[in-house]
Amino acid sequence: MDADDQVYRNLQKFLDAQSAGGFIETKSGADIRLLKLFFTPQEAKIATFFTLKPEPIKTIHERVKNSGMLISIEELQRIIDNMVQKACIRPYFEGYDETHYTCTDTTSGGFISLQVDRLTPDNIPVLMDYFVESMQEYEAPKEHSALRTIPINKSIPNSDKFPVGNYDDIKKLVEDAPGPFAVANCICRQIKRIMGGKCEVTEHEEICLLIGPDQARRYVNMRNGRFITREEVFDKLAAAQKDGLVLQPENNQAPEAICCCCGDCCVYLTKYKNHPRPAEQALSNYYVEVDPELCTGCKACVDKCQMEARVLDEGVAKIKIDRCIGCGICVDVCPENANQLLKKAEEYRPVKDKQAHFARVFSERKEIRGM
């Protein structure tokens, strides 16, 4: 192994140990090929001086200096600015007098999803090779998922019997978000289009919603998105609901991003869809029941279901409960109100914020893998 390859192997091991989602070593070498796409050898070495805790540049510079690298703080800032533009480092703005930084991550909002609008037919195969191989080699608990599934707003039951937590209420999440807000293209649909395919569910590609201050600014600063108003966020959600897209916010109570997903393109939903029991894979607090007396067999729910959980049987649209992820799409599209969204007996409560989620995943993942 030459010196440059060793630098990238060191970075892979560092990210696997320090980033919340990990970065496993793959048998095919896809991990190193991916890192070489985004990091120069110098950047790969510097990246190992960041932690999961947001820190100012002077703290990071001390670490770099103590390692023996002769780089001024001004030169380090230039290198970091370039790494931020490539999503190799995660910047934080909110609550700090100066920008703070953490090491990157491969989960939602990490350096893979932030390559939107920079994808090419050359780098997409490397990205997908790593993503597919890493999922095959390490099956994380579903609670570690970067995203969770919540119902579309019109499907939520208005009953004291089934109270909805604020973290499962899409309207409340957007209303409580401090802003600014931004929208970006969906990386999953973009990948499919660039590789010659077409989403069969929606024509909307610019529908990845950033409702947290750091994520919104991050995408806009990197020229991956544009600022929009709170009202425009609701307009985008209405368009998603009309097309039958599944809402997947980040897996915490104050998400900074909301993905509007389909079973045709989304890497998460296609994984669930290909599983014999998607209900076991997705993080969701709901499921659907059908009133056969009200169902007229119009097939609206069958046609819209992203998990193929609905099937027409003797003129009635029945549900395969082990395939239902509680997205509420079928409740909204049914003209006869034959579908009802019900809350599961055991409720999943996401942690307070992204840093708390990262900390939990980081701790539990290291224990599971014996690191």
Sequence and secondary structure as in RCSB ss.txt:
>XXXX:A:sequence
MDADDQVYRNLQKFLDAQSAGGFIETKSGADIRLLKLFFTPQEAKIATFFTLKPEPIKTIHERVKNSGMLISIEE
LQRIIDNMVQKACIRPYFEGYDETHYTCTDTTSGGFISLQVDRLTPDNIPVLMDYFVESMQEYEAPKEHSALRTI
PINKSIPNSDKFPVGNYDDIKKLVEDAPGPFAVANCICRQIKRIMGGKCEVTEHEEICLLIGPDQARRYVNMRNG
RFITREEVFDKLAAAQKDGLVLQPENNQAPEAICCCCGDCCVYLTKYKNHPRPAEQALSNYYVEVDPELCTGCKA
CVDKCQMEARVLDEGVAKIKIDRCIGCGICVDVCPENANQLLKKAEEYRPVKDKQAHFARVFSERKEIRGM
>XXXX:A:secstr
  HHHHHHHHHHHHHHHHSTT     TTSHHHHHHHHH  HHHHHHGGG  SS B HHHHHHHHHHTT    HHH
HHHHHHHHHHTTSEEEE TT SS EEEE  SSTTSTTGGGTT   TTTHHHHHHHHHHHHHH    GGG SB  B
  GGGS   TTS   GGG HHHHHHH  S EEEEE HHHHHHHHTT   SS S  EEEEE SHHHHHHHHHTTSE
EEE HHHHHHHHHHHHHHT EEEEBSSSS SEEEEE TTT HHHHHHHHSS GGGTS  SEEEEE TTT     H
HHHH TT  EEEETTEEEE GGG     HHHHH TT  EEEEE SS     SSHHHHHHHHHHHHHHHTT 
